[in-house]
């Protein structure tokens, strides 16, 4: 598998392929990174923080994340850069570095895309709930490319909206097979709300 170099954006969130993630960017290293990505049409990696903080010193992240592409941007009322990104594909970090300005970068390999499988009938209620809920989310919905018949797409959106602990969302991200993810997800839904 081929490897590439990317900048990383460590966050306290888990982005799935097909998901939309709005961000407020204020640190100079990230403003520069986003500017470069927009000029070059390149992507950056969103990875969940294992320890450390979003804005600050060194962080330890999980090895598997999702590439993000900027799909919209604007200047927010507080003067900060607001961007909207969409997750494209999962990746695994092979090697990490920290640049002089504090930007985290990595050599990564792309992970195989999930197989496109029809959403099993027993989960169709989740697609119907998403059809009702997502259009009410304004700008978020505007940047989605809906796939209500796709088992992987629907499971990704369900995980994004459920109040699950971040490490659990990360575990679900790391399951590439949509059928296996649904098998892991259903017991979590039946347990009801969880706290991190």
Secondary structure as UniProt FT lines:
FT   STRAND          3..11
FT   TURN            17..18
FT   STRAND          20..25
FT   HELIX           28..40
FT   STRAND          44..51
FT   STRAND          60..61
FT   STRAND          64..75
FT   TURN            77..78
FT   STRAND          81..98
FT   TURN            100..101
FT   STRAND          104..110
FT   HELIX           121..123
FT   HELIX           124..133
FT   HELIX           134..137
FT   HELIX           139..142
FT   TURN            148..149
FT   HELIX           151..161
FT   HELIX           166..173
FT   HELIX           178..191
//
